[in-house]
Amino acid sequence: MPPPTWFVRASVVIPMTLMVALTPLAVACVAFAGEVGHWSLDEGSGTTIHDSSPAGNNGTLSSSTIWSFPGYNGQGYCIELPGYSSTQYASISDSASLGFGNFLYLSAWVNPEYSANAYAPIFCKGSSNAAYALVIYNGMLRFQANYQNGGTFFEADSSPTVSYGQWSQVAVAYDQKNVTFYINGVKAGTTPQTTPIINNSQPLYVGIDYPGSTEKFKGRIDEIVISNSAPAPPQPGAYTPPAEKAVIQRLGKWNGTSFEPVTQGTITSGNVDVLVHGWEPGWKNWVEGQSGLALAWNAKDGSGTSPGASLEDMAKSIAYRDPNAVILAYTWIDDSATDPLSSTFAARESRRNTDVNGDRLATALFLACGMSSGQGPNLHLIGHSHGARVATVAAIDLQETGHAISHLTIMDSPDLKGVNWLAGANNLLDQELVKLIYGREIGKTFVDNYQSLLGGVYLDGGGGIVNVQLKPADGWLDPGASHGYPLIWYDKATMATTNDIGLSWSPLLGTQFLNLQDRYVQDWEFAPGLYDASRELVLRSEAGTIGPDFRKKGPLGYLSFLTQGDVVDQNSGKKLTEHSPAYWYSVFGKTDDDLAIQFDFQFLNPGDGDQLGIWIDDELRFILTGEFSGTDLRQSVIDIADLGLGDHVLTVALHSYGDANASVWVGDLMMITPEPTTLSLLALGGLAAMARRKGRK
């Protein structure tokens, strides 16, 4: 395995054990006949995964939110892992039965999403001193053993590759003579090897190298089997995944009147605009009635209402302004649809599926646009509501593969502080946007953000993002219409004969974006509640703060108790320099009202692969590579609404493998809590879904 990015954090968990190093322990292997682990992953709820083998090696999920339906065979459940930015995985406690005797067989069904992280762990027995691991590495299966555990390290690769965006059964067998791979029942390569595997006493991890590592699997995993005796090899053709499960099927291409299927590798140049819808309350029953993948543009209820209407209207306006553009829509209504709104907190069911769908969208575009051959079109992603986070995550994924998008448009992304946090629906784009290389310069991703009701404002101090505050006439009297207003306004602006707003700002159509101001406000209200319709598309530059901010901030009360490496006080924070890994540990207390921690940071020297990571207790909550951030002063937010009350350990770390020593400043830590008025506004926010106008999301 590659060196773990955060190897010290595994041994630095809480103050009482800060200096305790984990060392590999050899354990005896007591063999069970046949299977020693068989996890069907069909529980569908809770955090326990049951082992049906005689060994009884039950495991634990890091979160109950990663269950996904259906599994590899179109039935039951599986687990779906968001990948790079997540802290989700499965673990099985150490057992002698999971060690190596003279034979080891590992098998699973996997449906990987394309990932910038070329190293995607399926299994890993141990952490920084692993006994064995099966991973997908640059599309190949790779088996590794004896990584930094006192044994002789070895690895072997399959010859065929694993397909992205569809289910495959993968397996490896090692008998201390050969490493043999199977993909969908077909032998996929054999490598001679006689080295014994040295066992350890650490857990078996699924979907991650080890907790805190950046090496993570993106996609779905099902039907895991481990055996210490040779089973019959998997048979080819035992199961063929249905075609509709391929991730590219989530894309529809506008043909002038409707969205049609997209063929892999057919969109390799030109301008491509991609539309992403948001939360779809009230459509769960419709989704469950579909025999294949639910497509948002096909959804209609008895009255003719369709969540696809806004996608179609947007496609028409874009086609008018840019007739040669390819216009795509991405559907994730199967994950964003909920029952008719019965609770203010229903939106969290949609929000928890955003990052997985961002990964899927990136994979689908990678396949549709033939990016594996190094080519690709000019991409503009447009996301509304929770779809804004889907689009942003996809943009980050594509950037990490070397295919940065040209333009990201955000529409009323629910980040209005307090209202959305209390509902569990916040997008927290602050955390994601800092991972994009964005700005109003040629070669960077241009980002414009339209706020109308629940949207956040993203101010980075460097003038990189253009924020537009729209003032819908309905306001809080019709929350659904106001939340969807950016879609209506953008349609009109793009169709306008003045041709200087809306899509015309896009780098795909010219250089107007180079000269835009940081903030604009819609200028059509000539008196409170009175609007001049002729000025609906007029924007004025605004130097002040845009929109209300239902939050209050105060300095984070923390106590620094330890630093390691090159860490010095600077201004209202610390400067960490990576001569060797640098760590800053502190303790803070959380109360019932505390929602998030806001902090500023700046890479004074970005280094070459150096990463800033922030943990709360033993969970990685923020990570960013200096090369992505640049040297601008930036601000981000860590959501802590899920933390228990009381004291918690906050760890800031800087680490790298490169030759250049990075340096980063982190400071101005603030605790965010809601203003008293937020609680009353929360109820209004919950009405947004019920008051949506026909065809508008």
Secondary structure as UniProt FT lines:
FT   TURN            5..8
FT   HELIX           9..11
FT   HELIX           15..17
FT   TURN            18..19
FT   STRAND          35..39
FT   STRAND          48..49
FT   TURN            54..55
FT   STRAND          59..61
FT   HELIX           64..66
FT   STRAND          67..68
FT   TURN            72..73
FT   STRAND          78..81
FT   TURN            84..85
FT   STRAND          90..92
FT   HELIX           96..98
FT   STRAND          104..112
FT   STRAND          119..125
FT   TURN            128..129
FT   STRAND          132..137
FT   TURN            138..139
FT   STRAND          140..145
FT   STRAND          154..161
FT   TURN            164..165
FT   STRAND          168..174
FT   STRAND          178..183
FT   TURN            184..185
FT   STRAND          186..192
FT   STRAND          204..206
FT   TURN            211..212
FT   STRAND          219..227
FT   TURN            236..237
FT   HELIX           243..245
FT   HELIX           247..250
FT   STRAND          251..254
FT   STRAND          259..261
FT   TURN            264..265
FT   STRAND          271..276
FT   STRAND          280..281
FT   HELIX           284..288
FT   HELIX           296..298
FT   TURN            302..303
FT   TURN            307..308
FT   HELIX           309..321
FT   TURN            323..324
FT   STRAND          326..330
FT   HELIX           333..336
FT   STRAND          337..338
FT   TURN            344..347
FT   HELIX           348..351
FT   TURN            352..353
FT   HELIX           354..368
FT   TURN            369..370
FT   HELIX           371..373
FT   STRAND          378..384
FT   HELIX           386..400
FT   TURN            401..402
FT   STRAND          407..411
FT   TURN            417..418
FT   HELIX           419..423
FT   HELIX           429..433
FT   TURN            434..435
FT   TURN            442..443
FT   STRAND          445..451
FT   STRAND          465..469
FT   HELIX           475..477
FT   HELIX           479..495
FT   TURN            497..498
FT   HELIX           502..505
FT   TURN            507..509
FT   HELIX           512..515
FT   STRAND          519..522
FT   STRAND          525..527
FT   TURN            528..529
FT   STRAND          530..531
FT   HELIX           533..535
FT   TURN            536..537
FT   STRAND          539..541
FT   STRAND          552..555
FT   STRAND          558..564
FT   STRAND          566..570
FT   TURN            571..572
FT   STRAND          573..577
FT   STRAND          582..590
FT   TURN            592..593
FT   STRAND          596..605
FT   TURN            607..609
FT   STRAND          611..616
FT   TURN            617..618
FT   STRAND          619..625
FT   HELIX           626..629
FT   TURN            630..631
FT   STRAND          634..639
FT   TURN            641..642
FT   STRAND          646..655
FT   STRAND          663..673
FT   HELIX           677..686
FT   TURN            687..691
FT   TURN            694..695
//
